[in-house]
Each structure stands twice: as structure tokens, then as C-alpha cells.
Amino acid sequence: MTMDSFAFVESTHRETLAVIDSATDEEFNASPGPGRWSVGQVLEHIWKTDMSIIPVFRSAAKDRRPYSGTPKGVERATDRTVKIEAPEFIRPSDGPKSRDALRQALEEARRTLIESARALGGPQELERLGAPVPHPVFGELSLREWLEFVGYHEQRHVAQAREALEAVRRA
């Protein structure tokens, strides 16, 4: 049985919102250590990533192309032993973030991303459609893989956010 890609992405997002809701404003912006992102920075990175992926689905709606590649194993995005330098355009900014404003921005971005993907069809249709742009790490992906990457990428960073929160609480 194949997973419901939409349900997967939505359940992962609920975990992220739970981390936001469990942090105080101070904890949200506190650095867990030198060179490590605060909870707020991790979440800003998730938001920027979502915002950068929405156009993938929107342009696919204008240019429906068949996908004939092979699965690229986007679940590897959860492997935090493999360090991936975030491209500049999705790196978080320095400085404090508003917990409520970022939570709202995350919810709006995710809703838009899901709606843009759903407009193209269900998981089976997305599997048969190619993305108009390659993924910076995985290369050519089907639209379903792009959608599932959103969930796996978020799982990677929700674990990072939880660790940051624990580190800040121990300090």
C-alpha cells in the first residue's frame, strides 16, 4: 500500500505546529549553541523552503509533463548524519522572530503548497507528472516526490527544532 502523500505532509506539519506551541517566546529565539539555529530559525527555514516549492507546483499546472524517471529516495532527507548546506535563499535570517507571525506564515505557506499540489491531482497523478525544475539535492523528481520531500524535509527539521528546544531548556 502506498502512503497518502497529502496526509503524510499534513501530519508532519501538525508536529511542527506542536513544537511552536510548546516553546515560549524566549525559547523560540534562544540559540542552542554556537553555529546552531534557534527554534525560530529552523521554522523560518521550513517556511522559506515551502515558499520556494510552491512555484514548482504552480508552474507544473501550466506545463504538465509526464515523469518517466525512477524514484530518488527523498526519504533520505530525514538523515541528519548527512549535513546539507541550505542554499542562501532558504537560510534563516538573524534576529528575533515573532512566534505567532511565523506560525501563521507557516500555516499559510503550507496551505498554499497543498492546494497547489492538489490542483494537479491525487498522489497517483502526481507520481506520473514531472516537475518543471530539478531538486537541488535529488535532481529530477516526480511531483509526488516533491510533495513527499516537503514532509521528509520538515521531519528532519522538526527533530532539529526539538533538539534546539531541549538544549535551550537545559542551559
N, C-alpha and C positions, 0 to 999 in steps of 0.2 A: 504494500500500500504506500502510495506517495503522500508526503505531507501536504497539508493545505498551506501553501506559502504565505497567504494573507494572514491566516490565523497565527502562524509562527511569528511573523513580523509584529503583529498586534500584541501577542502575549509577551514578547521580549520588551516591547515598548512599555507595557504596564510595569515591568520590573524596574525600568529606568525611572518612571514616574514615582515609584515607591521609594527609590533611593533619594530622589529630590525631596520628597515629603518627609523623609526621616532625618534630614540634615537641618540644622539651624542655619540662619543667615551667616553666622560667623564660621561655622564648619564648612559651609558651602564654598567660601572664598579662601579658606586657610590652605597654605601649601603643606603637603605631607612631607616635604623634604627638598633639598636642592635638586633642581633639574626635573622635578616631578610636577605634574599638573594637579591643580586643585580639583575638587568635585565639579565646580562651576566650569573650569576649563575643559574637563573631559566632556561635559554635557554640551558646551559650546561647539566642541569638535564634532560631536554627533549631529548637532543641528546643522553646522556648515556642510557636513557630508551629505545629509538628507537634501539640503538646498542644492547641492551640486549634482545630485542624482535625479531630481525632478525633471530637468530638461532632457535626460536620456529617454524617459517615458513619453514626454511631450513631443519630442522630435520623432520618436518611433511611431506615434499616431499619424504623423504627416507622411512618413516614409516606411510603410510596412514592408519589411524584408524577411524572407524565410531564413531560419537558422539551420545550418547543417553541420555545425561543429560538434565537438564532443564535450561532455561535462568537465569543468575545470576544477572541481573540488573547492568551491568557495567556502565550505565549512572550515577550511584551514585558516580562515580569518580569525577564528577564535583562539588559535595557538599563540599565546603571548610569549612563548620562548623565542619566537621569531620576531625580532624587532623590525618594525616598518616605520620609516621616517615619513610623517604626514607631509604631503605637498603643502607649500606655503599657503595656498588659497583655502585650505581647510584647517590650518593651525589656529588654535585659540589665541585671543588677544590677552595681554597682561591686564592687570587691574581688576577691581571687584565687579561682580556680575549680580544683577538682580535675580534672585531665585525665582520669584513669581513671573517676571517678564521672560526669563529663559524657559521656564516650564511651559508658558503659553506659546512661545515661539516654536518650541519643540513639538508641541501638540499640533499646531497649525501646519508646520512643515510636514509632519508625518501624515496628517490627514490629506494634504495636497498630494503627497507622494503616492499614497494608497489609491486615492481617487484617480490619479493619472495612470497608474498601473491597471486598475480595474476597468478603466475605459477601453483598454485593449483586449480584455477578456479574462478568463479564469486562468489558473496555473497551467493547464494543458495548452491553451492558446499561447500563453507567454513562452512556454517551452519551445514552441515552433517558430517564434519570432526572434529575429536577430536585433541586437542593439546597434544603433547608428554610430556609436563610439566604443572603442575598446576600454576595458577597465585598466587603470594604471599599473596594477599588480598582476591580475589574472589574464589580461588580454581580451580576446573576443569572447563574449558571453551571450547566452540567450537572455531574453528579458526576464525569464523566470529566475535565472541565476543572479541577475542584477538585483531582483527583489529579495531573493534569499540572502544575498550578500549584505543587504541593509540589516537584516536580522542578526546575522553572524557577526558583523562589524559591531553592532550595538551590544551583543553579548560580550564581546571582547572588552568593550569599554565600560559596560556596567560592572564587570568584575574589577576593572581598574578603579572605577569610582568608589566601589565598596571598600577596596583596599585603602584608598586615599582617606576615606571617611574614618576607617578604623585607626589608621596611623595618626590622624589629627586628634582623635579621641584619646589615644594612648599618650600623646605628647603632653 
